Amino acid sequence: MAMPPETMDTYDSQGPTSRRRTSNLKDYFVSATPLQKRLKLARRQSSVFPSPSRRKIPQCSQLQEDIDPQKVAFLLHKQWTVYSLTPLYKFSYSNLKDYSRLLSAFIAAEKQKGLAVEVGEDFNIKVIFSTLLGVKGTQRDPEAFLVQIRSESQSSREHRQDKVLWTGWFCCVFGENLQETVSEDFTCLPLFLAHGAESNTSLIGGWFQKTFDCCFSPLAISAFNLSWMAAMWTACKMDHYMATTEFFWSVPCSPQSLDISYAIHPEDAKALWDSVHKTPGEVTQEEVDLFMNCLYSHFHRHFRIHLSATRLVRVSTSVASAHTDGKIKMESCSVVLAWNSLCSTATNSQSLCPCLPSAGITGMLSHAQCA
């Protein structure tokens, strides 16, 4: 079960209040279980990475010359479920073929309810690991890699085409701070994105957890980060716009919640952004706030509703869309690096805390099956 975020106390250095709080903290550690103590320390570690007040807009670089257009195009126009991932222990890019064989055998064994199988035997299901060259921000970032489950049928063998049953990819963009916190035995790829049946996500997640001693956690996208995404995606230059820019807010009320949608012509949204954006090459918190406040003011002028009192749950633009429940879709190659850079930052605290308990991929599926 995911733990609720901790509310940090404001410590006062004066007199008995400080001593009382210190005493409470001491009592907590005396009575806490080992797991609770590790949770406390892990959460303190996460404060090393506060939310930045400005973010650079990833530009095209020599790294992108290595990108395989077909592989990147495969990532577009699909809805992905996003997870945060702790560092992988003893993962090696030179062993991708071995991982393909081992994971294929693992899936086949699970499908046969635990019946032992030999590695390399043909089960009409195969797993393919492959790198996604260029999907990173700097030379120090680990290479992203793609995992696919493919199914072979008699007809597909004749036509030499496999049906893709499930796809997932692991990446890290501008994650230098994260990589510096772990030893060389670990590979930091804090983002995992899955597309396909949840049962397959569970199988592969379980194999990775056992093989590389890592932990997956569902990544909810906060309203704060949705605002950043809306601003950065609005800033993307497009030859032509295929969809309106839309915002969705949730209003908690009884007996059921109320949803508010706000659609804007993409050229109008771009003009608004250009009027508030004053720092070439980067986006600042002040600009994001001003952009959103302009939208709030315009909406209030017409409908007398204070959107600032509601909760932003989804944004959708011509280049990408995202939902607070961790579902994203990218429509343009131009946002792949920018989106992954933003989410790599957002996962810093979770990725540094391997001791945090989480329902994870396998836990969620088990609960769903029991239900």
C-alpha positions in Angstrom: 0.0 0.0 0.0 1.4 3.4 -0.9 2.3 5.5 2.1 0.8 9.0 2.4 3.3 11.9 2.1 4.8 13.0 5.4 4.1 16.5 6.7 7.4 17.9 8.0 7.2 19.9 11.2 8.5 23.5 11.4 11.2 23.3 14.1 11.5 26.2 16.5 14.9 26.7 18.1 13.5 28.5 21.1 13.0 27.1 24.5 10.9 24.2 25.7 9.1 23.8 22.3 12.3 22.7 20.7 13.1 20.3 23.6 9.6 18.8 23.5 9.8 18.1 19.7 13.3 16.6 20.1 11.9 14.4 22.8 9.0 13.3 20.6 11.4 12.5 17.8 13.5 10.4 20.2 10.5 8.6 21.5 9.4 7.8 18.0 12.7 6.2 17.1 12.7 4.2 20.4 9.3 2.8 19.7 9.4 2.6 15.9 10.0 -0.7 14.1 13.1 -1.1 11.9 11.0 -0.5 8.8 9.5 2.7 10.2 13.0 4.0 11.0 14.2 3.3 7.4 11.1 5.1 6.1 12.0 8.1 8.2 15.6 8.2 7.0 14.6 7.6 3.4 12.1 10.5 3.5 14.7 12.8 4.9 17.0 11.8 2.0 14.3 12.8 -0.5 14.5 16.5 0.7 17.9 16.7 -1.0 16.0 17.0 -4.3 13.5 19.9 -3.9 11.2 20.8 -6.7 13.2 23.2 -9.0 12.0 26.7 -9.6 13.2 26.6 -13.2 13.8 23.9 -15.7 15.7 23.9 -19.0 13.9 23.0 -22.2 15.8 20.0 -23.7 17.2 21.0 -27.1 18.2 18.8 -30.0 21.8 17.7 -29.5 24.4 15.4 -30.9 22.8 12.6 -28.7 19.7 12.7 -30.8 21.6 11.8 -33.9 21.8 8.3 -32.6 18.0 8.0 -32.2 16.3 5.3 -34.3 13.3 7.1 -35.8 11.3 3.9 -36.1 11.8 3.0 -32.5 10.9 6.5 -31.2 7.9 6.6 -33.5 6.7 3.3 -31.9 6.5 5.1 -28.5 4.0 7.7 -29.9 0.2 7.6 -30.1 0.0 5.0 -27.3 -1.3 5.4 -23.7 1.4 4.5 -21.3 1.1 3.8 -17.6 4.0 5.4 -15.7 5.9 3.9 -12.7 8.9 5.0 -10.7 11.7 2.5 -10.4 14.5 2.1 -7.9 18.1 1.5 -9.3 18.7 -1.9 -10.9 21.4 -4.0 -9.3 24.0 -5.7 -11.5 22.1 -4.8 -14.7 24.3 -5.0 -17.8 23.6 -3.8 -21.3 25.9 -6.5 -22.7 23.5 -9.2 -21.4 20.3 -8.1 -23.2 20.1 -11.3 -25.2 20.5 -13.4 -22.1 17.7 -11.4 -20.4 15.5 -12.0 -23.4 15.9 -15.7 -23.1 15.5 -15.8 -19.4 12.4 -13.6 -19.3 10.8 -15.6 -22.2 11.3 -18.8 -20.1 10.0 -17.1 -17.0 6.8 -16.0 -18.8 6.3 -19.4 -20.3 6.7 -21.1 -16.9 4.2 -18.7 -15.4 1.7 -19.3 -18.2 2.0 -23.0 -17.5 1.4 -22.4 -13.8 4.9 -23.0 -12.6 5.8 -26.0 -14.8 9.6 -26.1 -15.1 10.8 -25.3 -18.7 14.1 -25.1 -20.4 15.6 -21.8 -21.5 15.5 -21.4 -25.2 12.6 -23.7 -26.0 10.1 -22.3 -28.4 6.8 -21.3 -26.7 5.4 -19.2 -29.5 6.0 -16.2 -27.2 9.3 -14.4 -27.2 10.7 -11.4 -25.3 13.0 -8.9 -27.0 15.3 -6.4 -25.2 16.7 -3.6 -27.3 18.3 -0.2 -26.6 16.7 3.1 -27.4 19.7 5.1 -28.4 19.6 8.8 -27.9 16.7 8.9 -25.5 18.7 10.6 -22.8 19.7 14.1 -21.8 23.4 13.8 -21.3 26.2 11.4 -22.0 26.2 10.4 -18.3 22.6 9.2 -18.5 22.2 5.4 -18.9 20.8 4.3 -22.2 17.0 3.8 -22.3 15.9 0.3 -23.3 12.8 -1.3 -24.7 11.2 -4.6 -23.7 8.6 -6.3 -25.9 6.5 -9.5 -25.6 5.7 -10.8 -29.1 3.6 -13.7 -30.1 4.1 -16.0 -33.0 1.3 -17.8 -34.8 1.3 -20.1 -37.7 0.1 -17.4 -40.0 2.6 -14.8 -38.6 5.5 -17.3 -39.2 4.5 -17.6 -42.8 4.5 -13.8 -43.2 7.4 -13.3 -40.9 5.5 -10.9 -38.7 5.0 -11.1 -34.9 2.2 -9.6 -33.0 3.3 -7.3 -30.2 1.4 -8.2 -27.0 3.0 -5.9 -24.6 5.7 -3.1 -24.5 7.6 -1.4 -21.8 10.5 0.9 -21.7 13.0 2.2 -19.1 14.7 5.6 -19.2 16.5 8.4 -17.4 16.8 11.9 -18.8 19.0 14.5 -17.1 19.4 12.2 -14.1 22.9 13.1 -13.1 22.0 13.9 -9.5 20.3 10.5 -9.1 23.2 8.6 -10.6 25.7 10.2 -8.2 23.9 8.8 -5.2 24.5 5.1 -6.0 27.5 2.9 -6.5 28.7 1.6 -9.9 26.8 -1.7 -9.3 23.5 0.1 -9.8 21.9 1.5 -13.0 19.5 4.4 -12.4 16.5 4.3 -14.8 13.9 6.0 -12.6 11.0 5.8 -15.2 9.2 2.7 -16.4 6.4 3.0 -18.9 4.1 0.1 -19.8 1.6 -0.4 -22.5 -0.5 -3.6 -22.6 -2.3 -6.1 -20.4 -1.8 -5.5 -16.7 -1.1 -9.2 -16.2 1.9 -9.0 -18.5 3.0 -5.8 -16.7 2.8 -7.8 -13.4 4.8 -10.7 -14.8 7.6 -8.6 -16.1 7.7 -6.4 -13.1 8.0 -9.4 -10.9 10.9 -10.8 -12.9 12.7 -7.5 -12.7 12.2 -7.2 -9.0 13.6 -10.7 -8.4 16.5 -10.4 -10.9 17.7 -6.8 -10.2 16.5 -6.3 -6.6 14.4 -3.2 -7.6 11.0 -1.9 -6.7 8.2 -0.5 -8.9 5.8 2.1 -7.6 2.8 3.7 -9.5 3.7 7.3 -10.3 0.9 9.7 -9.8 1.4 13.1 -11.6 0.7 16.0 -9.3 -1.3 19.0 -10.3 1.9 21.0 -9.9 3.7 18.9 -12.5 0.7 18.9 -14.8 0.9 22.7 -14.8 4.5 22.4 -15.8 3.7 20.0 -18.6 0.9 22.2 -19.9 3.3 25.2 -20.1 6.2 23.2 -21.7 4.0 21.5 -24.2 2.2 24.7 -25.1 5.7 26.2 -25.8 6.4 23.5 -28.4 6.4 24.8 -31.9 4.3 22.9 -34.4 3.9 23.2 -38.1 0.2 22.6 -37.7 -2.0 21.9 -34.7 -4.2 18.8 -34.7 -6.0 19.2 -31.4 -7.2 21.8 -29.0 -5.4 22.5 -25.7 -7.6 21.2 -22.9 -7.5 21.3 -19.2 -9.6 19.2 -16.8 -10.3 20.0 -13.2 -12.0 18.0 -10.5 -14.3 19.5 -8.0 -14.9 17.3 -4.9 -18.6 17.6 -3.9 -21.4 15.4 -2.8 -22.9 13.0 -3.8 -20.5 12.8 -6.8 -17.6 14.9 -8.0 -17.9 17.6 -10.6 -15.5 17.8 -13.5 -14.8 21.0 -15.4 -13.2 21.0 -18.9 -11.6 24.1 -20.5 -10.8 24.0 -24.2 -8.5 26.6 -25.8 -7.5 27.0 -29.4 -3.8 25.9 -29.5 -2.7 29.1 -31.3 -4.3 31.2 -28.6 -2.7 29.1 -25.9 0.7 29.5 -27.6 0.2 33.3 -27.9 -0.6 33.5 -24.2 2.5 31.5 -23.3 4.7 33.7 -25.6 3.4 36.8 -23.7 4.5 35.5 -20.3 7.7 33.5 -21.3 10.7 35.8 -20.9 13.6 33.3 -20.4 14.8 31.6 -23.6 15.8 28.0 -23.2 14.2 27.5 -19.9 10.8 27.6 -18.1 10.5 29.2 -14.6 8.0 28.6 -11.9 7.0 32.3 -12.1 6.1 31.9 -15.8 4.1 28.7 -15.2 2.2 30.4 -12.4 1.5 33.4 -14.5 0.3 31.3 -17.4 -2.1 29.3 -15.3 -3.3 32.4 -13.4 -4.2 34.1 -16.8 -6.3 31.0 -17.6 -8.0 31.1 -14.2 -8.8 34.8 -14.6 -10.2 34.4 -18.0 -12.4 31.5 -16.9 -13.6 33.4 -13.8 -14.5 36.4 -15.9 -16.9 34.4 -18.0 -18.2 31.7 -15.6 -17.5 33.2 -12.1 -15.8 30.0 -11.0 -12.5 30.0 -9.2 -10.5 27.2 -10.8 -7.7 27.8 -8.4 -9.9 26.2 -5.7 -10.2 23.0 -7.7 -7.7 20.3 -8.6 -6.1 20.0 -12.0 -6.3 16.3 -13.1 -5.5 16.2 -16.8 -4.0 18.3 -19.6 -4.1 17.6 -23.3 -2.3 19.3 -26.1 -1.4 18.7 -29.7 1.9 17.1 -28.7 1.0 15.2 -25.5 -1.5 14.5 -22.8 -1.2 13.4 -19.2 -3.5 12.4 -16.3 -2.9 12.6 -12.6 -3.3 8.8 -12.3 -0.1 8.3 -14.2 -1.4 7.8 -17.8 0.4 9.7 -20.5 0.3 9.8 -24.3 2.9 11.5 -26.6 2.0 12.6 -30.1 5.2 14.2 -31.1 8.9 13.2 -30.9 9.7 16.7 -29.7 8.2 16.0 -26.3 9.9 12.7 -25.6 13.0 14.2 -23.9 11.1 17.1 -22.3 8.5 14.8 -20.7 11.0 12.3 -19.5 13.2 15.0 -18.1 10.4 16.4 -16.1 9.3 13.0 -14.7 12.9 11.9 -14.0 13.0 14.9 -11.7 9.6 14.1 -10.1 10.7 10.5 -9.3 14.0 11.5 -7.5 12.5 11.0 -4.0 10.8 7.7 -4.8 13.8 6.3 -6.6 16.1 7.0 -3.7 13.9 5.1 -1.3 14.1 1.3 -2.0 12.9 0.6 1.5 9.6 2.3 0.9 6.7 -0.2 0.9 4.5 -0.1 -2.1 1.7 -2.2 -3.6 3.9 -2.2 -6.7 3.1 -3.9 -10.0 2.7 -7.4 -8.6 0.8 -6.3 -5.5 -1.8 -4.3 -7.5 -2.4 -7.2 -9.8 -2.8 -9.7 -7.0 -5.3 -7.4 -5.4 -7.2 -7.1 -8.6 -7.3 -10.8 -9.1 -8.5 -11.5 -5.6 -11.3 -8.9 -6.1 
